[in-house]
Amino acid sequence: MHSYLQTGLEDHEGCLWILPLWHTPTTAATALQWVIPQVYDYVSTVQLELMPSADWYGRQGRMDRQGTVANGLRKIAQMSARFRRMRVAGDSSWVESPGQRAQFVEYERVVDDTVQTAKVLALCTYPAINWSPADMLNVLMNHRSVLLPDQRGWRQVDVRCV
């Protein structure tokens, strides 16, 4: 994650990291400081936002898809006014139940359609332990391309052609 965010910050992009459950903004900034020494400068100028997943997706696993998308569009507009592009990193570690997975799959479909028309680069992470292969396939099919690990590292796959 640090390389993804560091590249965006150096390229004068507005960066938003929707944090995994185990991070707070403070712990995330501390972790990033090892590779991005000026992380607190980026946070203070709001070029980098470190947001708990509950603040983005909703509290207690109750996702408000329409509200989340509307807030995301507002955030894109705010950052687009100040930066050349918005770079987002999202996390789905809070998704545990079948109902949450179904909501999240639909949310990802709407988000993918939305970011195609905006100056946004998005990186979504999915802890494999929380997702069955069928659920993972459903969510991945809502993206234009995905990064998958193989023996040589990471490989980009155009999902729409699969």
Secondary structure by P-SEA (a helix, b strand, c coil): caaaaaaaaaaccbbbbcccccccaaaaaaaacccccaaaaaaaaccbbbbccccccccccccaaaaaaaaaaaaaaaaaacccbbbbbbbccccccaaaaaaaaaaaaaaaaaaccccbbbbbbbccccccaaaaaaaaaaccbbbbbccccbbbbccccc
